[in-house]
Structure formats: C-alpha cells, structure tokens
Amino acid sequence: MDKNIGEQLNKAYEAYRQACMDRDHAVKELQQKVENYTQQIREQQEKIELQNSIIAKLKSQLAALNANR
C-alpha cells in the first residue's frame, strides 16, 4: 500500500514539475513575442514619423508653388 502511495506521489510530482516547466517555457515565449512586437511597433512609428515629415515638406513646397502662380 505504501509503495502505491509513493508511486502516486512521484507521478503527481512529475506532472507538477512538467506543468511548471511548460508554464515557464510559455512565459518566456510570450515575453519574446512581446519584445518583438514592441520593436516592430517602434520601427513602424519611426517610419510613420518620417513619412509625416516628408508629407509636411511636400505640402509646404506645393503651397509655395501655388502661391507663386
């Protein structure tokens, strides 16, 4: 009887340990994805800022051309 309880405890502990390892792996994977997405968002924001700057310059040039007409 004691052997059976010991085996059950070992199985339960191994299942718990595996679940913890799976959770830790999932947390690390999620953190990596968040970092990657954050970096991509930063890069896209920089591109948008650059494009907005270009648009503003072009509008200014267009306004100057229209004023000269």
C-alpha positions in Angstrom: 0.0 0.0 0.0 2.8 2.5 0.9 4.5 1.7 -2.4 1.4 2.6 -4.3 1.1 5.9 -2.5 4.7 6.6 -3.1 4.3 5.9 -6.8 1.2 8.2 -7.0 3.1 10.9 -5.2 6.0 10.6 -7.6 3.7 10.7 -10.6 1.9 13.7 -9.2 5.2 15.5 -8.5 6.5 14.7 -12.0 3.2 16.0 -13.6 3.5 19.2 -11.5 7.2 19.6 -12.4 6.3 19.2 -16.1 3.5 21.7 -15.9 5.8 24.2 -14.2 8.4 23.7 -17.0 5.7 24.1 -19.7 4.4 27.3 -18.0 7.9 28.7 -17.7 8.6 28.0 -21.4 5.3 29.6 -22.4 6.1 32.7 -20.3 9.5 33.1 -21.9 8.0 32.6 -25.4 5.3 35.2 -24.7 7.9 37.7 -23.4 10.0 37.2 -26.5 6.9 37.8 -28.7 6.0 41.0 -26.7 9.6 42.3 -27.2 9.5 41.5 -30.9 6.1 43.2 -31.4 7.2 46.2 -29.3 10.3 46.6 -31.5 8.2 46.3 -34.7 5.8 48.9 -33.3 8.7 51.3 -32.6 10.0 50.8 -36.1 6.6 51.4 -37.7 6.2 54.5 -35.6 9.6 55.8 -36.8 8.5 55.2 -40.4 5.3 57.0 -39.9 7.1 60.0 -38.3 9.5 60.1 -41.3 6.6 59.9 -43.8 4.7 62.6 -42.0 7.8 64.8 -42.1 8.1 64.1 -45.9 4.4 64.9 -46.4 4.7 68.2 -44.5 7.7 69.2 -46.6 5.8 68.3 -49.8 2.8 70.3 -48.7 5.0 73.2 -47.9 6.6 73.0 -51.4 3.2 72.7 -53.0 1.9 75.7 -51.1 4.9 77.7 -52.2 4.3 76.7 -55.8 0.6 77.6 -55.7 1.5 80.9 -54.1 3.8 81.8 -57.0 1.1 81.1 -59.6 
